[in-house]
């Protein structure tokens, strides 16, 4: 049996993992700043013959402590952990964050989860890192605990917006970019294309009637939904519905993605916000029940209201052409890592 390197308790950590080097964080987006830390973690782990492990939490602590509206998450739970593994981690200890968990003192947290749970011999973190009950532990606390429990404490500088170490590249700044439709800027900070993942749902079927059938996501997909508008991007099927098993799943298919309330059809009662993607060139495509990942490349235009269905169809044809030109200008298609 293949061992899945994602653990949700210290009891699930394999006994033969060996000693570890660990970094701690929420890692929302697993952006370039996070990967800078993880690169340092892998470097220190390799130099000491340790297994690099990321310790993270779900739900996001701010959601549990009462600020969910202020912190829309860049990535869903599974995508976040997948990206951590792709960053070279030998394992991810993904702990459930609860009000009870938040009461661990800094020493209890380090002893139970890091020293005893992971066999940690090296921890890599920023100089301003806080941990334990009420964030009462800091870097000096960690150094004292390192002397007590025999592990090294290594610190890293923040990766600046241009990778210079000046300033901080943060998840919150990437959220602001996406909520303003600035996908290219967000992608540059992420070091990859922003993604949104969900099961394909049945929609109003207007796209099919207009000659542009779309894959419609549900009302709460995993990943931050960018600002309303039309985007160039890609669609990949990450998990097929049982009815589709045995067929070749789409991977990195060119797609024109629309986000908004469909104002042209507002009189029909279609006022909920939707995310839908037209896969270029395949009008008979059946993705209902499949889990798909949308990857955003660039913003094309804002959501508009048209006087007629014919005017909308003409604009959709233009949107598809703009998407094709945009994607053709990209250096490479997206990585299809599943």
Number of C-alpha atoms within 10 A of each C-alpha: 3 4 6 9 16 20 16 16 13 16 10 12 18 15 10 6 13 12 18 25 29 30 24 21 15 18 23 22 30 25 23 22 25 23 19 17 21 26 16 18 29 23 15 20 22 13 9 14 13 23 24 27 28 28 21 23 19 16 16 21 18 13 17 14 12 9 12 14 9 10 14 17 21 27 23 20 17 12 20 20 25 17 18 25 17 11 17 16 21 18 23 24 25 20 17 15 18 16 12 8 13 17 14 16 17 20 16 14 18 21 17 14 17 24 20 12 18 26 22 26 21 25 25 22 23 16 14 12 15 19 21 18 18 12 13 11 17 16 18 13 14 22 17 14 18 19 11 9 15 14 21 16 20 18 16 16 17 22 20 16 16 12 15 11 14 12 13 16 21 21 24 15 13 23 21 14 19 21 16 12 23 17 22 18 15 25 22 16 25 22 15 19 21 28 25 24 26 23 23 23 16 14 14 10 13 13 17 13 9 13 12 20 21 28 26 24 25 18 12 13 17 21 23 20 23 25 20 21 18 26 29 25 29 28 27 24 24 18 17 20 14 9 11 15 11 8 8 9 16 18 18 18 18 25 27 26 28 26 19 19 20 20 16 17 16 12 9 9 10 14 13 11 13 19 24 24 25 26 22 18 12 10 13 8 13 13 22 18 17 23 18 27 28 27 25 24 23 21 23 18 13 15 17 16 14 15 10 10 13 11 12 16 16 10 14 20 13 12 20 23 15 16 26 17 12 17 19 12 9 10 7 8 13 18 11 13 10 11
